[in-house]
Amino acid sequence: MKQVKRQKLNQELMRAAATGDIEAVQKLVLRGADIYFRDHQGDNALSLAAGSGYLNVLEYLSSLKKSEIR
C-alpha cells in the first residue's frame, strides 16, 4: 500500500474513532488502517475513542489482535 494512501486511512481512522463512528472505524480497519498509528500529539485511535467516551469503538479496537490488522 502506498504511504500516502495508508497515511490518509490512518487519519480517517483517527477522526472516526474520535467521533464514535463505529461503522467507519470497522471499514477503515478492514481497508488497512493501522490502529497503532500515533499522531503528532502521541494519540492513537484507541486513546481518542477512550478520551471521547466511545466505549463501543474502544471495545472493538481493543478486541483486534495484531495478526488481524493489515
MOZITA-V833563 format. One line per field, one symbol per residue. burial: I if it has 24 or more other C-alpha atoms within 12 Angstrom, else O. A space follows every 10 residues. Layout:
burial->???
This chain:
burial->OOOOOOOOII IIIIIIIIII IIOIIIOIIO OIIIIIIOOO OOOIIIIIII OOOIOOIIOI IOOOOOOOOO
